[in-house]
Amino acid sequence: MRIGIIGAGHIGSTLARHFTRVGYDVAVSNSRGPRSLDGLVAELGPRAQALTPEEAARFGEVVVVSIPFGRWHELPSAELSRKVVIDTSNYLPERDGHERDLDQDTITSSQKIRAHTGGNVVKAFNALPWQDLRDGSRPKGAPDRLAVALSGSDEDGKAVVAGLVRDIGFDPVDAGNLGRGGRRHQPGTQVFGRKLPKDEMSEIFHAVRR
Ligand SMILES: NC(=O)c1ccc[n+]([C@@H]2O[C@H](COP(=O)([O-])OP(=O)(O)OC[C@H]3O[C@@H](n4cnc5c(N)ncnc54)[C@H](OP(=O)(O)O)[C@@H]3O)[C@@H](O)[C@H]2O)c1
């Protein structure tokens, strides 16, 4: 599978390392241009290349969006429509600036990215600190394998992303759709920032549903 990555910082580059390690072809991108990613591409090896965000979106069958949320309006919407889009971002007003609809919780940050891009957005990899994403990969069945929360409103899109989560050594846990589900693993929730096994994360999501 080909994976495009928009935003090659802590999370985007960590995912690029995992995806190339397990055999996927990856195109990384940022706002400063492909040449600024020469070092990362050299480290990632022959399965990796650097492109512009538009090109990375076209390249990927799945496209990871991993930028500071406040820059969502810069995402290449035409190229992301009809793609499975993995949104790792979190709305942090102190970093991103305030957005009234998010402050009033009339919409979620991932729903805003879906509205802007028209993509099949699955929120994932947003709740685990990047160091735990870097170091936490474990084989299937390992007792200390970590859970990765995901949410989305399309079952097929979620299944694709759940497969990628498993492939790189984590257990996916479905939080629900992009609205209610997304709100279950945003900043401030019980699972956010925590290293949890899948059973414990599932139990938390079930308790919130009750
Ligand atoms: N750090 C964590 O532990 C963590 C954990 C889970 C989720 N998250 C969330 O995931 C997202 C990324 O976090 P991060 O820590 O990886 O951030 P980061 O290290 O600051 O990296 C952000 C990346 O996005 C690029 N970028 C910024 N604006 C862009 C644009 N308009 N188009 C393309 N690329 C752009 C930046 O490169 P240029 O500036 O060169 O463009 C950089 O490569 C954030 O929303 C964050 O809240 C972070």
PDBQT file of the ligand as one rigid body, heavy atoms in Angstrom, charges set to zero:
ROOT
HETATM    1  N1  LIG A 301       3.535  15.296  19.682  1.00  0.00    +0.000 N 
HETATM    2  C1  LIG A 301       2.710  14.362  20.142  1.00  0.00    +0.000 C 
HETATM    3  O1  LIG A 301       3.063  13.609  21.084  1.00  0.00    +0.000 OA
HETATM    4  C2  LIG A 301       1.363  14.192  19.516  1.00  0.00    +0.000 A 
HETATM    5  C3  LIG A 301       0.654  13.025  19.825  1.00  0.00    +0.000 A 
HETATM    6  C4  LIG A 301      -0.555  12.794  19.187  1.00  0.00    +0.000 A 
HETATM    7  C5  LIG A 301      -1.082  13.733  18.313  1.00  0.00    +0.000 A 
HETATM    8  N2  LIG A 301      -0.396  14.893  18.072  1.00  0.00    +0.000 N 
HETATM    9  C6  LIG A 301      -1.029  15.859  17.146  1.00  0.00    +0.000 C 
HETATM   10  O2  LIG A 301      -0.588  15.511  15.838  1.00  0.00    +0.000 OA
HETATM   11  C7  LIG A 301      -0.347  16.704  15.077  1.00  0.00    +0.000 C 
HETATM   12  C8  LIG A 301       1.139  16.760  14.722  1.00  0.00    +0.000 C 
HETATM   13  O3  LIG A 301       1.864  16.802  15.939  1.00  0.00    +0.000 OA
HETATM   14  P1  LIG A 301       3.459  16.764  15.948  1.00  0.00    +0.000 P 
HETATM   15  O4  LIG A 301       3.845  16.725  17.379  1.00  0.00    +0.000 OA
HETATM   16  O5  LIG A 301       3.951  15.732  15.018  1.00  0.00    +0.000 OA
HETATM   17  O6  LIG A 301       3.771  18.211  15.368  1.00  0.00    +0.000 OA
HETATM   18  P2  LIG A 301       5.186  18.771  14.863  1.00  0.00    +0.000 P 
HETATM   19  O7  LIG A 301       6.300  17.936  15.376  1.00  0.00    +0.000 OA
HETATM   20  O8  LIG A 301       5.165  20.229  15.132  1.00  0.00    +0.000 OA
HETATM   21  O9  LIG A 301       5.112  18.529  13.279  1.00  0.00    +0.000 OA
HETATM   22  C9  LIG A 301       4.186  19.184  12.492  1.00  0.00    +0.000 C 
HETATM   23  C10 LIG A 301       4.565  18.936  11.049  1.00  0.00    +0.000 C 
HETATM   24  O10 LIG A 301       3.588  19.541  10.208  1.00  0.00    +0.000 OA
HETATM   25  C11 LIG A 301       4.260  20.287   9.194  1.00  0.00    +0.000 C 
HETATM   26  N3  LIG A 301       3.319  21.297   8.727  1.00  0.00    +0.000 N 
HETATM   27  C12 LIG A 301       2.864  22.397   9.370  1.00  0.00    +0.000 A 
HETATM   28  N4  LIG A 301       1.948  23.038   8.624  1.00  0.00    +0.000 NA
HETATM   29  C13 LIG A 301       1.833  22.328   7.482  1.00  0.00    +0.000 A 
HETATM   30  C14 LIG A 301       1.059  22.484   6.309  1.00  0.00    +0.000 A 
HETATM   31  N5  LIG A 301       0.200  23.502   6.172  1.00  0.00    +0.000 N 
HETATM   32  N6  LIG A 301       1.186  21.572   5.320  1.00  0.00    +0.000 NA
HETATM   33  C15 LIG A 301       2.047  20.548   5.428  1.00  0.00    +0.000 A 
HETATM   34  N7  LIG A 301       2.812  20.338   6.534  1.00  0.00    +0.000 NA
HETATM   35  C16 LIG A 301       2.706  21.226   7.539  1.00  0.00    +0.000 A 
HETATM   36  C17 LIG A 301       5.514  20.768   9.875  1.00  0.00    +0.000 C 
HETATM   37  O11 LIG A 301       6.556  21.066   8.991  1.00  0.00    +0.000 OA
HETATM   38  P3  LIG A 301       6.781  22.540   8.395  1.00  0.00    +0.000 P 
HETATM   39  O12 LIG A 301       6.612  23.504   9.525  1.00  0.00    +0.000 OA
HETATM   40  O13 LIG A 301       8.112  22.472   7.828  1.00  0.00    +0.000 OA
HETATM   41  O14 LIG A 301       5.712  22.661   7.374  1.00  0.00    +0.000 OA
HETATM   42  C18 LIG A 301       5.901  19.515  10.648  1.00  0.00    +0.000 C 
HETATM   43  O15 LIG A 301       6.551  18.598   9.783  1.00  0.00    +0.000 OA
HETATM   44  C19 LIG A 301      -0.775  17.861  15.967  1.00  0.00    +0.000 C 
HETATM   45  O16 LIG A 301      -2.102  18.222  15.656  1.00  0.00    +0.000 OA
HETATM   46  C20 LIG A 301      -0.659  17.298  17.379  1.00  0.00    +0.000 C 
HETATM   47  O17 LIG A 301      -1.544  17.943  18.266  1.00  0.00    +0.000 OA
HETATM   48  C21 LIG A 301       0.826  15.130  18.639  1.00  0.00    +0.000 A 
ENDROOT
TORSDOF 0
